[in-house]
Amino acid sequence: MPIRIPGRRRVAVLISGAGSNMAALIAAGQAPDAPFEVVLVIANTPEAGGLAIAGAAGVPALTIDHRPYGKDRAAHEQAINAMLDEHGVEVVALAGYMRLLTPWLVGRWAGRMLNIHPSLLPLYPGLDTHARAIAAGDSEAGCTVHIVTEGVDEGPALGQARVPVRDDDTPATLAERVKVAEHQLYPHVLSTYCRTLH
Ligand code: GRF
């Protein structure tokens, strides 16, 4: 059984890509008074850039590639869950994890799995959030950290951050501004969440 540091929740981060939110969570969890620490990073593809960042930060980082499992999502998730249990994980943070989860994994981690989404939910669940905000003529955009439930991007929000949409924004420039907000919001919300977890 892994050693527990009293008062620090053991967090796993699931990623599919660059892992910039993951990096922000790892850094926040390394602060002396942090209420959590990132003890494991799992990617569903070996191409996820975040794996190298996690490794360089001294966090165990592994790939559980979904491809060999084909359509058997449950088996892929069971492999992930086994690693979460092996590392004594208490809270799961999805951070750009691009796989839909089955009700089984969501249920296994009910109330203990968080996600960050790059919109002011309930606006724009799903993909292409920044293009949709610009197309709608919104003056504000942002990001939401929420509890994961079975419906995609539907769970209760734990926190949001807002940024302005500028007249000359493209989806890329807006995404960049929102990302800066994401990197502040996610560690903040996860800290508050972990402090109140029983
Ligand atoms: C972020 O915009 C996050 O909100 C969304 O996917 C993106 C992941 O980016 N769910 P990164 O891998 O954390 O850089």
Boltz pocket constraint, residues with backbone or C-beta under 6 A from the ligand:
constraints:
  - pocket:
      binder: B
      contacts: [[A, 15], [A, 17], [A, 18], [A, 19], [A, 20], [A, 21], [A, 22], [A, 95], [A, 96], [A, 97], [A, 116], [A, 117], [A, 118], [A, 143], [A, 182]]
      max_distance: 6.0
